[in-house]
């Protein structure tokens, strides 16, 4: 998309401008009426349009074409030219989104200055879109656990469709990464991915942010829905969307069109919608806080994103992945994980899930004074407390129990932690703790520890009755 489309009903004018631009090294296409113009745009959107307002014997005049282009291809700069120019026409064109207005007969030098600036604007917009696509490409899915494989299998099934997807799961589990994975592997990968943080936008500004606005003072200001045209819009924490906005979004889903705040023109959009929430939307519906019809429209394909508690096997790979990203993007040290640190990470309580793990790695790399492998001591607050002489300080509960009960409690918690660390794999757990598999089974039974399936992963827990 690097050419210029010139539309003018006067042959001499369009050919003159075309010859000048060719001499300047630009690629040029010519159109004499609205049908030729729209056909050229639909075949291949140009980098820039030079458009006459008055088109003799055409179904559409220049302003009509401008409105259509700004609706369907908002990134194309449009320079309006006219031999009947006046201030009212110029203002009308700028309000509809024209880049600039030049009156005939025009000065060639003035025209070239405007064209060069408009082409630079077009280049910057293309680069911005390319950067968005690269950002999506770096949103890699990392893991090998059973729960992760189940998630990835579900995501792979929805990438080829255009169906709406509802991602659920705990905070920080990676729902936006999953949404970006859907986009990057779909037929819309070269179109925008626009994320809407419903929780961070002030309710009174939500509609303006989503739908854009029109005003005499500032003209047309596209919203996020227009920015996402042709691609994917991701509604993060959709439960935080105001009720009034929910009704309008429902209408957009039904009609694929809307009006900007303060405007009267209809804007058509082609969007795929992916939503995410940490809440129980059915409970929100029962409480009157979320519209049931919108829920059914968004929840066409439900996909659950598991937290780290269900995929502890993936933690070392994720940690190394974040270390690599932080090295590439921030220049932080590219450090390895020691075996002890890796084991400790898999046993840590990480309620913030993947997001918390990334923040932890960033903190360790920033504060660390060594380039050697990360040690357990650097994972502040993750280790058992130690006395000055290196002894492990017992928790208050263990310190008050008789030896037999304390030993049983320690063994139960220790084995629970190791089994969950290895995703319920008894063979790997037995090898790590140094026990025969059959002996480990007997020990688990005596301690009341059982394993059960949850979202594709085996999770160990205590059978209260067996433990008594």
C-alpha positions in Angstrom: 0.0 0.0 0.0 2.3 2.7 -1.3 0.5 4.4 -4.2 -1.6 7.6 -4.5 -5.1 7.5 -5.9 -6.1 10.7 -7.8 -9.9 11.2 -8.4 -11.0 14.2 -10.5 -13.6 14.5 -13.3 -11.3 16.9 -15.2 -8.9 14.7 -17.2 -6.2 17.4 -17.6 -6.1 18.0 -13.8 -5.8 14.4 -12.8 -3.2 13.6 -15.5 -1.2 16.7 -14.6 -1.1 15.8 -10.9 -0.3 12.2 -11.8 2.6 13.2 -14.1 4.1 15.5 -11.4 3.8 12.7 -8.7 5.4 10.1 -11.1 8.3 12.5 -11.6 8.7 12.6 -7.8 8.9 8.8 -7.7 5.4 8.0 -6.5 3.1 5.3 -7.9 -0.1 6.7 -9.2 -3.7 5.5 -10.0 -6.3 7.7 -11.7 -10.1 7.7 -11.4 -12.6 10.0 -13.2 -15.8 9.3 -11.1 -17.0 7.8 -7.8 -17.5 4.3 -9.2 -13.9 4.1 -10.5 -12.6 5.6 -7.2 -14.5 3.2 -5.0 -13.5 0.3 -7.2 -9.8 1.2 -6.9 -10.1 1.5 -3.1 -11.8 -1.8 -2.8 -9.2 -3.5 -5.0 -6.2 -2.2 -3.1 -6.4 0.6 -0.5 -4.0 3.4 -1.5 -1.5 5.1 0.8 -3.0 8.5 0.0 -6.0 10.0 -1.8 -6.3 13.2 -3.7 -10.0 13.8 -4.2 -12.0 16.5 -6.0 -15.2 17.6 -4.2 -17.2 18.2 -7.3 -17.4 15.1 -9.5 -19.6 15.5 -12.6 -21.9 12.7 -13.6 -21.0 10.6 -10.5 -23.3 8.9 -8.0 -21.3 10.3 -5.1 -19.6 13.6 -4.6 -16.2 14.1 -2.9 -17.7 14.5 0.6 -19.7 11.3 0.2 -16.6 9.4 -0.9 -14.6 11.0 2.0 -17.2 9.8 4.5 -17.1 6.3 3.2 -13.3 6.2 3.2 -13.1 7.5 6.7 -15.7 4.9 7.8 -14.2 1.8 6.1 -10.5 2.8 5.8 -9.8 5.5 8.4 -6.0 5.3 8.1 -6.0 6.6 4.5 -5.1 10.4 4.5 -7.4 12.3 2.0 -6.4 15.6 0.5 -9.4 17.5 -0.9 -9.1 19.8 -3.9 -11.8 22.0 -5.4 -12.2 24.8 -7.9 -15.2 26.0 -6.0 -13.5 26.3 -2.7 -14.7 28.4 0.2 -14.3 28.3 3.9 -17.6 26.3 4.5 -16.5 23.5 2.2 -13.0 23.4 3.8 -14.5 23.2 7.3 -17.0 20.5 6.1 -14.1 18.4 4.6 -11.9 18.7 7.7 -14.8 17.8 10.0 -15.3 14.6 8.0 -11.7 13.6 8.5 -9.9 15.1 5.5 -6.1 15.6 6.0 -6.1 19.0 4.2 -8.0 21.1 1.7 -6.4 22.8 -1.4 -8.2 25.2 -3.7 -7.9 25.2 -7.5 -6.0 26.6 -9.2 -3.3 25.2 -6.9 0.3 26.0 -6.5 2.4 22.9 -7.4 4.9 23.5 -4.6 2.1 23.9 -2.1 0.5 20.7 -3.3 3.8 18.8 -3.0 4.3 20.0 0.6 0.9 18.8 1.6 1.4 15.4 -0.2 4.7 14.8 1.4 3.3 15.5 4.8 0.3 13.3 4.1 2.5 10.4 2.9 4.6 10.7 6.0 1.4 10.4 8.1 0.4 7.4 6.1 3.8 5.8 6.6 3.7 6.4 10.4 0.2 4.8 10.6 1.4 1.7 8.7 4.4 1.5 11.0 2.2 1.8 14.0 0.0 -1.1 12.7 3.1 -3.1 12.1 4.3 -2.5 15.6 1.0 -3.7 16.9 1.3 -6.9 14.9 4.8 -7.5 16.2 3.6 -7.0 19.8 1.0 -9.7 19.2 3.6 -12.0 17.8 5.7 -11.8 21.0 2.7 -12.9 23.1 3.9 -16.5 23.1 2.1 -19.4 24.8 4.6 -21.1 27.1 4.1 -24.5 28.8 4.0 -28.2 28.6 1.7 -29.2 31.5 -1.5 -31.1 31.0 -3.6 -28.1 31.9 -1.6 -25.9 29.4 -2.0 -28.5 26.6 -5.8 -28.6 27.2 -5.9 -24.8 27.0 -3.8 -24.5 23.9 -5.9 -27.3 22.2 -9.1 -25.3 22.9 -7.5 -22.1 21.6 -6.3 -23.8 18.4 -9.8 -24.9 17.7 -11.2 -21.3 17.8 -8.5 -19.5 15.8 -9.8 -20.6 12.4 -13.4 -19.4 13.1 -14.9 -16.0 13.6 -16.8 -17.0 16.7 -16.9 -14.9 19.9 -14.8 -16.2 22.7 -15.2 -15.7 26.5 -12.0 -16.3 28.5 -12.5 -17.0 32.2 -9.9 -17.6 34.9 -8.2 -16.1 37.9 -6.5 -12.7 37.8 -3.1 -12.7 36.1 -3.5 -16.1 34.6 -2.8 -14.9 31.0 -6.2 -14.3 29.5 -4.9 -11.4 27.3 -2.0 -13.6 26.1 -4.6 -16.2 25.1 -6.7 -13.5 23.3 -3.6 -12.3 21.4 -2.8 -15.9 20.5 -6.2 -16.3 19.0 -5.7 -13.1 17.0 -2.1 -13.9 15.9 -3.1 -17.3 14.5 -6.3 -16.3 12.8 -7.1 -14.9 9.4 -7.2 -11.4 11.0 -3.6 -11.5 12.1 -2.6 -8.7 9.9 -5.4 -6.5 11.1 -5.4 -4.6 14.5 -5.7 -6.1 17.9 -7.3 -3.5 20.3 -7.5 -4.1 24.0 -10.2 -2.4 26.0 -9.6 -2.4 29.8 -13.1 -2.0 31.0 -12.1 -1.7 34.6 -9.7 1.2 34.0 -11.9 3.5 31.9 -14.1 5.9 33.8 -17.8 4.9 33.3 -18.8 8.4 32.0 -16.1 8.2 29.3 -16.7 4.6 28.3 -18.9 5.4 25.3 -16.7 8.1 24.0 -13.6 5.9 24.2 -15.4 3.0 22.5 -17.5 4.8 19.8 -15.5 8.0 19.3 -17.0 11.4 19.1 -17.8 14.2 16.6 -17.7 17.9 17.5 -17.6 21.2 15.5 -14.4 22.2 17.4 -12.4 19.0 17.1 -14.1 17.2 14.1 -14.1 13.4 14.0 -12.3 11.5 16.7 -12.4 7.7 16.1 -13.0 5.4 19.0 -11.5 2.0 19.8 -14.2 0.1 17.8 -13.1 2.0 14.7 -9.4 1.3 15.4 -10.2 -2.4 15.6 -12.0 -2.5 12.3 -11.2 -5.6 10.4 -9.4 -7.1 13.4 -10.1 -8.2 17.0 -11.3 -6.2 19.9 -10.6 -7.6 23.3 -12.9 -6.6 26.2 -10.8 -7.3 29.3 -12.8 -7.5 32.6 -16.0 -7.1 30.6 -18.1 -7.4 33.9 -16.9 -3.8 34.7 -18.6 -2.4 31.6 -21.4 0.1 32.6 -25.0 -1.2 32.0 -25.8 1.5 29.5 -22.7 0.8 27.4 -23.6 -2.9 27.5 -26.8 -2.2 25.7 -25.0 -0.3 23.0 -22.3 -3.0 22.6 -25.1 -5.5 22.2 -26.5 -3.4 19.4 -23.0 -3.3 17.7 -22.8 -7.1 17.9 -26.1 -7.4 16.2 -25.8 -4.7 13.5 -22.0 -4.3 13.2 -22.6 -0.5 13.1 -23.0 2.4 15.5 -22.9 6.2 15.7 -20.2 8.3 17.3 -21.0 10.4 20.4 -22.4 13.7 19.1 -22.6 12.4 15.5 -25.3 11.4 13.1 -23.4 9.3 10.6 -23.5 5.5 10.8 -20.1 3.8 11.2 -19.8 0.2 10.0 -17.3 -2.1 11.5 -16.1 -5.7 10.9 -14.9 -7.0 14.3 -14.2 -10.3 16.0 -14.9 -10.0 19.8 -12.9 -11.8 22.5 -13.9 -11.1 26.1 -12.4 -11.9 29.5 -13.5 -11.9 33.1 -12.4 -13.1 36.5 -16.0 -12.9 37.8 -19.0 -15.3 37.7 -21.1 -13.6 35.1 -24.1 -15.7 35.8 -24.0 -14.4 39.4 -23.6 -10.9 38.0 -26.7 -11.4 35.8 -28.7 -12.7 38.8 -27.6 -9.5 40.8 -28.8 -7.3 37.9 -25.2 -6.1 37.1 -24.8 -7.7 33.7 -27.2 -8.1 30.7 -28.1 -11.7 30.1 -28.5 -11.2 26.3 -25.0 -9.7 26.0 -23.6 -12.6 28.0 -25.1 -15.1 25.6 -23.8 -13.1 22.6 -20.2 -13.0 24.1 -20.1 -16.5 25.5 -20.4 -18.4 22.2 -17.2 -20.3 22.9 -16.2 -20.4 26.6 -12.5 -21.1 27.4 -11.1 -21.4 30.9 -7.5 -20.2 31.4 -6.0 -22.1 34.4 -4.0 -20.4 37.1 -0.4 -21.4 38.0 -1.8 -23.6 40.8 -3.0 -26.0 38.1 0.2 -25.8 36.0 3.1 -25.7 38.4 5.2 -27.7 35.9 5.3 -24.7 33.6 6.7 -22.3 36.2 10.4 -22.8 35.4 9.8 -22.4 31.6 7.7 -19.3 32.2 10.4 -17.8 34.5 13.1 -18.4 31.9 10.9 -16.9 29.2 10.4 -13.7 31.2 14.1 -13.5 31.9 14.7 -13.6 28.2 12.1 -11.0 27.5 13.4 -8.6 30.2 16.9 -9.0 28.9 15.8 -8.2 25.3 13.5 -5.3 26.2 15.1 -3.7 29.2 18.7 -4.9 29.1 18.4 -6.7 32.4 21.0 -9.6 33.0 20.3 -12.8 31.2 20.6 -15.1 34.2 19.9 -18.8 34.6 17.8 -20.4 37.3 19.6 -22.6 39.8 18.0 -26.0 40.4 17.2 -25.0 43.9 15.5 -21.7 42.8 13.6 -23.6 40.1 12.3 -26.1 42.7 11.4 -23.3 45.1 9.5 -21.3 42.5 7.3 -24.4 41.8 6.3 -24.5 45.5 5.6 -20.8 46.0 2.2 -19.4 46.6 1.6 -17.1 43.6 -2.0 -15.7 43.8 -1.2 -13.2 41.1 -0.3 -16.1 38.8 1.7 -15.5 35.6 1.7 -11.7 36.1 3.1 -12.1 39.6 5.8 -14.5 38.4 6.9 -12.0 35.7 7.0 -9.2 38.3 9.0 -11.4 40.6 11.6 -12.2 37.9 11.9 -8.5 37.0 12.5 -7.6 40.7 15.2 -10.3 41.1 17.0 -9.2 37.9 16.8 -5.5 38.9 18.0 -6.0 42.5 20.4 -8.8 41.9 24.1 -8.0 42.2 25.3 -11.2 40.4 25.2 -12.5 36.9 25.4 -16.1 38.1 22.4 -18.4 38.4 19.5 -17.1 40.5 19.6 -18.6 44.0 16.7 -19.4 46.3 17.7 -16.6 48.7 17.0 -14.0 46.0 13.3 -15.0 45.9 12.6 -12.9 49.0 9.9 -14.2 51.2 9.7 -17.5 49.4 12.0 -19.5 51.7 11.4 -20.8 55.2 12.9 -18.4 57.7 16.3 -19.2 59.1 18.0 -18.4 62.3 21.4 -16.7 62.6 23.1 -20.1 62.8 21.4 -21.4 59.6 18.8 -23.4 61.4 15.2 -23.5 60.0 12.9 -21.7 62.3 9.7 -23.8 63.0 6.3 -22.3 62.3 4.2 -21.6 65.4 2.0 -24.7 64.7 4.8 -27.2 64.3 6.6 -25.9 67.4 3.5 -26.8 69.6 2.9 -30.3 68.3 4.3 -33.6 69.6 7.0 -35.1 67.4 4.8 -37.8 65.8 2.1 -35.2 64.8 4.6 -32.6 63.7 6.3 -35.2 61.5 3.0 -36.4 60.0 1.9 -32.8 59.3 5.3 -31.9 57.7 5.3 -35.1 55.5 1.7 -34.4 54.4 2.4 -30.8 53.4 5.8 -31.7 51.9 4.4 -34.4 49.7 1.3 -32.3 48.7 3.7 -29.6 47.6 5.9 -32.0 45.5 3.1 -33.8 43.9 1.5 -30.5 42.8 4.8 -29.2 41.7 5.1 -32.2 39.3 1.5 -31.9 38.1 0.3 -35.0 39.9 3.0 -37.2 38.3 3.7 -39.8 41.0 6.7 -41.3 39.2 8.6 -38.0 39.0 7.6 -37.1 42.6 8.9 -40.5 43.8 12.2 -39.9 42.0 12.7 -36.4 43.4 11.9 -37.4 47.1 14.0 -40.5 46.9 11.3 -43.1 47.4 10.1 -46.2 45.5 6.8 -45.5 43.7 5.0 -48.2 45.6 6.3 -46.9 48.9 5.2 -43.4 48.0 1.7 -44.7 47.2 1.5 -46.3 50.7 2.8 -43.2 52.4 0.2 -41.0 50.6 -2.6 -43.3 51.5 -1.5 -43.3 55.2 -1.4 -39.5 55.2 -4.8 -39.2 53.5 -3.4 -37.5 50.3 -5.3 -38.2 47.1 -5.1 -36.8 43.6 -7.9 -35.7 41.3 -8.3 -34.2 37.9 -9.0 -30.5 37.5 -8.9 -28.7 34.2 -6.5 -31.2 32.7 -4.1 -31.3 35.6 -3.8 -33.8 38.5 -4.0 -31.9 41.8 -3.2 -33.4 45.1 -5.3 -32.6 48.2 -6.1 -34.0 51.6 -8.9 -36.5 52.1 -10.1 -35.3 55.5 -11.7 -38.6 56.5 -8.7 -40.6 55.5 -6.4 -38.3 57.3 -8.3 -38.6 60.6 
